[in-house]
Amino acid sequence: MGKLMAVSLLIIDDELMLAENLKEFLEAEAETIYIAINGQEGLEILERETIDCVISDVNMPIMGGLQLIEESRKRGLEMPFIFYTGHGDDNLKKKAAQLGAHDLVVKPNLHLLEECLQNVLKK
């Protein structure tokens, strides 16, 4: 699709290698990409940087993705969330939607993730 001006993403995954690979894959979509290895670290970045979209794993130590979206909403942070997880089912998808997530994509479907991201960034 080509880089959208001044877009910043936050990728949160406790598997650092996966997060780095995802960053590389999505470099054409964003000017700035931050990486965090858990929700707590992600929340710290969300509070100090302007983030256009969060791509987060669900199950992580310290703070998982669902806790992160709840906590960020409590703090008035309204950026879109896309969950990118290895264990997605209808219940998790429903829960994520109830918390305000834009979508939930099951790993390793990178092209669907990229499509979701493009849809979020167009809005």
Phi, psi and omega in degrees: 000331182095150187294133175268134187300134172054031176276136175236136181243155171235121177255126180236117178204135181286348173265097187302320180298319178296317179298318179296318179297319179296319178301313179299316181297323186263005183303331180287344184269342189216150177283321183230133176229120177262153177233137173228153183257001172198169183298324180297315177296320179299317180298320178299319178293317180300327182282339183248345182241161173267114184245130180273334179200142176251131172245113189229143168291165179264307184267110179216154175291164178071297175211123180277176183296320180293320176297320182297314181295321177299312182295319181293322178295320177301328181269007176080016179269114190249015182295153180292146177243136168240123176271134181234103192225156178277346186231072181258132172223178184298322180296316179294319179299318179296314180299316179299317179296319179299327180278355176102012178290145178290319182195170175227122181244134180272130177299148001257041185282078184295324183290324175293320177299315180298319178298315178300315181299315179298320178296318180296315186287339177288334184284000000 
